[in-house]
């Protein structure tokens, strides 16, 4: 089962306007799945696979010169020296659009690489989890009626919403990551959530901020869930985690 993403038309539009499109988003937002929708003409590489990483990292400039097809590179933040090579490859034929698609987590290193090496050459799209109307299949004529300046009576007469308050609560409780909604199994949802948190701590946070106490940071994430909708008090959070206030502030503003 594949849930059609509302961001797909935007990606295709940007590919007509820019040489490179960068998809940024958290793990399990299905960035890789979006790459599979590009078509058979695209070469796809995943830098988390050792064979792909070695093939590109030995000499990125040579690799890009000898591979002229449309190219999608997943987890691009793992190879910072790729970005200067991409700038050179794009400038070699600046008029050619839609040549590269990159994906990656919204890490400071990746954002810096894009802004410094690909400024004016790449468009960035934030890939977020599924939005509510995609899950309940709300009718899309709402926007059309609004754009046509329809009266309130026309809106009420023609729109029959499928959602309920219970469905809304369920969405906010369980989130919008695609895989659990496709599987629709409570046990899988519970396990996948735990694995996502573990992956985030060990691979993303651990890689970006070496030396961070992963156990403390996991407790910090759990504390954040209880603070939703409240004013942040750094001192109270620090006391609950047995940490200093400066450390807690660093957790809130990791960069």
C-alpha positions as MATLAB code, in Angstrom:
seq = 'XXXXXXXXXXXXXXXXXXXXXXXXXXXXXXXXXXXXXXXXXXXXXXXXXXXXXXXXXXXXXXXXXXXXXXXXXXXXXXXXXXXXXXXXXXXXXXXXXXXXXXXXXXXXXXXXXXXXXXXXXXXXXXXXXXXXXXXXXXXXXXXXXXXXXXXXXXXXXXXXXXXXXXXXXXXXXXXXXXXXXXXXXXXXXXXXXXXXXXXXXXXXXXXXXXXXXXXXXXXXXXXXXXXXXXXXXXXXXXXXXXXXXXXXXXXXXXX';
ca = [
       0.000    0.000    0.000;
       1.289    3.468   -0.887;
      -0.249    6.677    0.463;
       0.010    9.376   -2.164;
       1.898   12.371   -0.767;
       0.733   15.921   -1.373;
       4.370   17.042   -1.704;
       4.976   14.952   -4.867;
       3.648   17.574   -7.354;
       5.863   20.196   -5.684;
       8.943   18.003   -6.118;
       8.161   17.481   -9.808;
       7.606   21.221  -10.285;
      10.922   22.111   -8.626;
      12.752   19.618  -10.813;
      11.672   21.674  -13.819;
      12.966   24.887  -12.266;
      16.181   23.964  -10.419;
      19.215   21.773  -11.197;
      19.012   20.180   -7.744;
      16.225   19.528   -5.235;
      16.994   18.732   -1.588;
      14.448   16.833    0.517;
      14.946   17.409    4.226;
      13.086   15.530    6.928;
      13.262   13.217    9.885;
      13.832    9.501    9.606;
      10.765    7.460    8.682;
       9.140   10.451    6.935;
       9.533    8.247    3.825;
      11.947   10.411    1.864;
      13.370    7.277    0.245;
       9.885    6.191   -0.810;
       9.451    9.526   -2.547;
      12.659    8.898   -4.478;
      11.189    5.658   -5.821;
       8.435    7.699   -7.486;
      10.868    9.631   -9.694;
      10.908    7.052  -12.474;
      13.176    4.419  -13.998;
      15.486    6.944  -15.649;
      16.884    7.980  -12.263;
      19.972    6.399  -10.743;
      19.519    5.995   -6.992;
      22.291    5.762   -4.393;
      22.071    5.355   -0.626;
      25.087    6.612    1.297;
      24.206    4.381    4.228;
      25.090    1.444    1.995;
      28.839    0.878    2.099;
      29.097   -0.006   -1.602;
      27.340    3.214   -2.677;
      29.299    5.327   -0.209;
      32.653    3.946   -1.387;
      31.728    4.361   -5.049;
      30.995    8.060   -4.636;
      33.390    9.071   -1.850;
      36.644    7.970   -3.539;
      36.402   10.829   -6.050;
      33.041   12.692   -6.084;
      34.120   14.942   -8.977;
      35.031   12.008  -11.201;
      31.901   10.124  -10.196;
      29.617   13.030  -11.169;
      31.461   13.576  -14.459;
      31.064    9.936  -15.494;
      27.407    9.629  -14.426;
      25.367   12.040  -16.476;
      21.885   10.614  -15.858;
      19.423   11.996  -13.349;
      20.776   11.056   -9.933;
      19.118   10.681   -6.513;
      21.398   10.400   -3.484;
      19.903    9.348   -0.144;
      21.371   10.452    3.225;
      23.631   13.003    1.558;
      24.700   14.517    4.901;
      27.036   11.535    5.369;
      29.409   12.839    2.675;
      30.096   16.586    3.094;
      32.672   16.678    0.272;
      29.896   15.702   -2.160;
      28.454   19.216   -2.104;
      31.408   21.140   -3.609;
      31.564   18.475   -6.326;
      27.846   18.957   -7.011;
      28.372   22.710   -7.376;
      31.046   22.096  -10.008;
      28.902   19.517  -11.825;
      25.878   21.837  -11.896;
      27.913   24.829  -13.103;
      29.294   22.721  -15.940;
      25.818   22.819  -17.516;
      23.840   25.407  -15.542;
      20.916   25.464  -17.980;
      20.063   21.797  -17.385;
      17.342   21.430  -14.773;
      16.253   18.454  -12.678;
      19.577   16.637  -12.555;
      19.974   15.828   -8.872;
      17.767   14.995   -5.892;
      19.330   14.752   -2.453;
      17.729   13.601    0.775;
      18.916   13.931    4.330;
      18.099   14.716    7.915;
      17.875   18.363    8.905;
      21.342   18.405   10.443;
      23.366   21.611   10.883;
      26.124   20.184    8.683;
      23.755   19.429    5.812;
      22.034   22.805    5.979;
      25.430   24.521    5.998;
      26.629   22.479    3.013;
      23.500   23.323    1.016;
      23.617   27.027    1.841;
      27.344   27.381    1.143;
      27.888   25.106   -1.877;
      24.482   24.958   -3.562;
      23.127   28.454   -2.994;
      21.094   29.456   -6.049;
      21.466   25.975   -7.498;
      19.170   23.933   -5.242;
      15.639   24.188   -3.896;
      14.933   22.791   -0.430;
      11.670   21.021    0.449;
      10.825   20.014    4.007;
       9.324   16.522    4.112;
       6.975   16.149    7.053;
       4.887   13.204    8.257;
       1.420   12.676    6.805;
      -1.075   15.454    7.347;
      -4.514   14.679    8.737;
      -6.621   15.015    5.584;
      -4.437   12.457    3.794;
      -5.280    9.868    6.420;
      -9.028   10.429    6.551;
      -9.392   11.329    2.859;
     -11.177   14.612    3.443;
     -12.710   16.078    0.273;
     -10.442   18.515   -1.538;
     -13.145   20.787   -2.970;
     -12.882   22.957    0.141;
      -9.986   24.991   -1.264;
     -11.699   25.259   -4.642;
     -14.838   26.637   -3.049;
     -12.837   29.114   -1.014;
     -10.937   30.320   -4.068;
     -14.280   30.794   -5.854;
     -15.507   32.975   -2.966;
     -18.352   30.585   -2.231;
     -20.864   31.548    0.436;
     -20.932   29.853    3.815;
     -24.119   28.049    2.780;
     -22.404   26.567   -0.288;
     -19.539   25.397    1.852;
     -21.831   23.728    4.368;
     -24.000   22.121    1.692;
     -21.219   20.621   -0.402;
     -18.649   19.506    2.146;
     -19.283   16.245    3.933;
     -16.397   15.596    6.276;
     -15.455   12.008    7.040;
     -13.453   12.809   10.155;
     -14.680   12.669   13.729;
     -13.347   14.067   16.981;
     -12.151   10.583   17.890;
     -10.202   10.323   14.620;
      -8.638   13.726   15.246;
      -7.570   12.734   18.756;
      -6.187    9.472   17.384;
      -4.082   11.337   14.818;
      -2.602   13.743   17.359;
      -1.843   10.878   19.730;
      -0.228    8.552   17.186;
       1.414   11.047   14.848;
       1.716   11.049   11.087;
       4.628    8.759   10.239;
       3.476    6.709    7.230;
       4.534    3.149    8.091;
       2.198    2.608   11.097;
      -0.755    4.023    9.176;
      -0.048    1.653    6.294;
       0.292   -1.391    8.564;
      -2.513   -0.379   10.961;
      -1.261   -2.728   13.684;
      -1.019   -1.389   17.240;
       1.885   -3.669   18.116;
       3.839   -2.559   15.059;
       3.101    1.092   15.838;
       4.435    0.691   19.373;
       7.590   -1.116   18.248;
       8.281    1.242   15.343;
       7.961    4.274   17.630;
      10.491    2.782   20.028;
      12.862    1.947   17.169;
      12.510    5.449   15.715;
      13.459    7.025   19.043;
      16.391    4.653   19.405;
      17.574    5.387   15.865;
      17.252    9.132   16.465;
      19.314    8.924   19.651;
      22.016    6.547   18.453;
      22.422    7.601   14.824;
      21.365   11.243   14.538;
      21.975   12.807   17.944;
      24.924   10.527   18.686;
      26.559   11.256   15.339;
      26.030   15.018   15.504;
      26.808   15.531   19.188;
      29.492   13.074   20.225;
      29.685   12.485   23.961;
      26.072   13.310   24.763;
      24.475   11.156   27.475;
      21.905    9.200   25.467;
      20.088    7.959   28.594;
      19.647   11.481   29.941;
      18.608   12.764   26.554;
      15.987   10.003   26.238;
      14.543   11.102   29.608;
      14.612   14.661   28.316;
      12.512   13.645   25.294;
       9.995   11.966   27.588;
       9.856   15.108   29.720;
       9.109   17.209   26.634;
       5.937   15.178   26.070;
       4.613   16.262   29.475;
       5.399   19.928   28.754;
       3.231   20.216   25.645;
       1.180   23.400   25.835;
       3.026   24.729   28.914;
       5.532   27.508   29.475;
       9.061   26.110   29.589;
      10.792   26.393   32.939;
      14.433   25.365   32.511;
      15.019   25.103   36.255;
      12.166   22.641   36.761;
      13.280   20.478   33.837;
      16.857   20.528   35.149;
      15.719   19.412   38.613;
      13.560   16.590   37.225;
      16.515   15.258   35.200;
      19.162   15.917   37.880;
      21.069   18.060   35.411;
      22.408   21.601   35.488;
      20.297   24.346   33.950;
      22.956   25.167   31.276;
      22.979   21.509   30.175;
      19.196   21.473   29.878;
      19.312   24.670   27.841;
      21.816   22.977   25.521;
      19.379   20.074   25.103;
      16.634   22.467   24.047;
      18.855   24.232   21.543;
      21.161   21.508   20.199;
      23.090   22.942   17.255;
];
